Amino acid sequence: MGKEEARRGAVLAIVGAGVVAALQVGKLIIAAPLLRKDLGLDLASIGALAAVFSVLGMFGGIAAGGVITRFGARRMLLAGLAATAAGSAMGAMAPGYGILLASRVVEGLGFLMITVAGPAALQRLVSASNRDFAFALWSCYMPAGMAIAMLASQAFGDWRAYWWCAGAAVAVALVSVAALAPATPAGARLSWRGLRQDTADTVGAPGPGLLALSFMLYSLMFFALFTFLPILLTEQLGLTLATAGVYSAIASAANMVGNLGAGVLLARGWRRSTLIACASVAMGAVALLIFRSVLPAMPTFLLCVLFSAVGGLIPATLLGTAPLLAPRPGLTAASVGLVMQGSNLGQVIGPLAVGGAIDRYGWASASLIVAAAGLGGVALAWRLRRLKGAGL
């Protein structure tokens, strides 16, 4: 195998690790009706299962970046895959809600390590000229994993069997990364003083913080819809669970159009802030129509596809910008970690806020939350444009 073929294989293995990590997010979303029936859970409890997955990432992104810099991205990627597999097995054997919730924390630890180590590993594999496209490809991990999860659900009538198979997919990804991804060098020994200084430098720089807030609002909007989309399609629009799963998978996969489109548009000189602002406006406006169920099932579904496709411009743009706005090269992983903290915070806030609002005030209330987040995204894009450099 030539050097270029080996590099491509490594990139695909790393992206594949992200996909199976995202599969653990999607499996809960599509299995939500089965969990409600089997364990008697309300929407707020489903939202908590979705949100707790991201709790560790909410606080540990920068620390994970420091650990990855110390021990090497490949090693931490493998550790994250191992933790995710263990969490999935634990969930499959859970006798009740409490253990299932704990298993999501373990999966969340693995998800954190994978989503911070993956970009760090890619950063070492690709040239500067290919960075935006590589990160656009990486940003496909979430919609791809969720789409696969929703399509695969058609083969399962029992959520526990689904959990076992999801864990098996992680094991396959672990073997692929071990075989194809090159070793990455370890850094200096970790110290609390150094970690505190790196954290202060990363948080104190304006760029990574704005990117993190932008990713928080994007994740809030995306997961506010997709966590409850199968339930919306079945309970509000009258579709069967099988049909809702296929529709949800198609809508999730549409996000990849925006992910890859961002890489193309950035290569053609589009401003990063413009892409973020336009996508934020579109997501907020479309959500007003989706959650209010003012249209029949098919037009509503097409709006979900539009919501997802246009929204995909945001994560690819943010992840590609994070290395450019790191305070110094040694803080690239920490900057990506901070951005992922924003993503995880949005994943926590979105399902909890929307699930609680729907339970108390009805589906229309969710549209106001997402629309407000869209306006916030526009304001942050304007702030990003005022920063110098990086094509903002």
Sequence and secondary structure as in RCSB ss.txt:
>XXXX:A:sequence
MGKEEARRGAVLAIVGAGVVAALQVGKLIIAAPLLRKDLGLDLASIGALAAVFSVLGMFGGIAAGGVITRFGARR
MLLAGLAATAAGSAMGAMAPGYGILLASRVVEGLGFLMITVAGPAALQRLVSASNRDFAFALWSCYMPAGMAIAM
LASQAFGDWRAYWWCAGAAVAVALVSVAALAPATPAGARLSWRGLRQDTADTVGAPGPGLLALSFMLYSLMFFAL
FTFLPILLTEQLGLTLATAGVYSAIASAANMVGNLGAGVLLARGWRRSTLIACASVAMGAVALLIFRSVLPAMPT
FLLCVLFSAVGGLIPATLLGTAPLLAPRPGLTAASVGLVMQGSNLGQVIGPLAVGGAIDRYGWASASLIVAAAGL
GGVALAWRLRRLKGAGL
>XXXX:A:secstr
  HHHHHHHHHHHHHHHHHHHHHHHHHHHHHHHHHHHHH   HHHHHHHHHHTTHHHHHHHHHHHHHHHHH HHH
HHHHHHHHHHHHHHHHHT  SHHHHHHHHHHHHHHHHHHHHHHHHHHHHHS GGGHHHHHHHHTTHHHHHHHHHH
HHGGG S HHHHHHHHHHHHHHHHHHHHHHS      S   HHHHHHHHHHHHHSHHHHHHHHHHHHHHHHHHHH
HTTHHHIIIIIT   HHHHHHHHHHHHHTHHHHHHHHHHHHHTT  HHHHHHHHHHHHHHHHHHHHTT S HHHH
HHHHHHHHHHHTHHHHHHHHHGGGG SSGGGHHHHHHHHHHHHHHHHHHHHHHHHHHHHHH THHHHHHHHHHHH
HHHHHHHHHHTS STT 
